[in-house]
């Protein structure tokens, strides 16, 4: 079950517990680096480099695992821009993205700027959860 946790909670250990995650030293360190600066998009490799620049030692595998745990707990949203290429978004509100292919950057834009019409009926036994739009642009 995904739980929406307020980004206003400054104590990262409390925030992780509220999301159903044990606040290990590594999870708290990753949460601090990830969430202190407000809404942003990160890759596992980019976050790993940021954490390495601090006094914390965390393997790339741990970063990947933790980002996936944060996603599953409702703390992050995963934006897949290509097979094997994901960004993790700290902005949990409903919005869409511009992906600048030449720079590998994601930029948010409000969901009310897009109208999606003519969606097919979902397969039997399923219901529409959300629609994600990625508009790809080049410089």
N, C-alpha and C positions, 0 to 999 in steps of 0.2 A: 504494500500500500504506500503510495507517495503522499508525503505530508508537506504542506507549504509552510515554510518557516520564515518568519519575518527577518529581513536583512537588517532591521534596526537593533537587533540584539548584539551588543558589542562584545560580550563575553563569549568567546568562541567555544569554550568547553560547554557552556550552558546551551549554546545554539546547536552543537553537535548532539548533546544528550536529547534535546527537544526533537531532533530529527531521527532519534532512535539509534544513534551511533555512539559507540564508546569513544570518549575523547582521549585517544592516545596522544603521546607527545608529537608524533609525526602528523597525525590528522590535524591537531591544533595548529602546528606550525604551517602546514599547507593552507588551512582555512584562513589564518592570519594574512599570509601573503596574497591569497586569492581574493578575499573579501574586503580588506581594509581600504582599498582605493576606489570603492564604488563599482558601478556596473562596467563590465569589460568582457572581452572574449580572449580566451587563452587556449593554446595547444598544450598537450602534456609536456612536450619538449621545451616550450617557452617557460612554463611554470617550473619545470625542473631546473632550468638555468637560473631563474630568479631565486629559487630556494638555495641553490648552490652558492649564490652570492651572499647569503646570510650565514650564520654560524651552524645551521642545521644540515645534517647529512641524511639525505633521502635518496634512495635509488630511483631510477626512471620507472622501473616496474612498480614501485610503491606509489609513485605519482599517478600512473595509469590506473592502478587499482583504486586509489583514493578518489580520483575524479569520477570513476564509474560508481563508486559507493555514494558519493555526494549527489550524482545524477539520480541514482535509484532512490535516494532519500528525499528528493525534491528540492535540493539546495542549488542545483545547476540544471541547465538545459543543454543537451548535446545538439550541435548543428553539424550535420554531415554534409560537406561540400563536394566530396568525391569519395570513391571507395578507398577506405583506409586513411582518409583525411578528415579529422573532426576538430571542431572548436568547441569549447565549453563556455557557456554564456551565464554570467551571474545575474542577468536581468530575467526574472521569472515572469514578468508581465507578458501579455499577449502582444507580440510584435513580429515583424519580418526583418529580412536582411538584404543589404547589398553586399555582394562578394566581389571585391576588386581582384580579379584573377591575376593580374600582373604583379600585384604586391602581396597577395595572400592576406588581405585585410577584410574584416567583416564590419559593417556599420548598420546600426539599427534604423528602422523607420517604422512609424506607427501602423498598426493593423488597419486603421480606418482609411488608409491611403490606397487599399487594394480591395477590389470586389472580385470574388471568385464565383462564377456562375456555371451551371451545368455539370455539377459534380455527379458522378454516377452513384447509384444506390449502393451502399456498402454491402459486402457479402452477408448472407443470411447468418444471423446470430451475432453480428457485430454492429457497432454504432460509431459514427464519426466522433473522433476525439478532438482533433484540431487540424487545421490546415497550415502548413509552414510554406512560406514563399521565400525563395532565394533568387534575387535578381542579380545576374552575373554581368559585370561591367569590366572594361579594360581602360587603361590610361592611354 
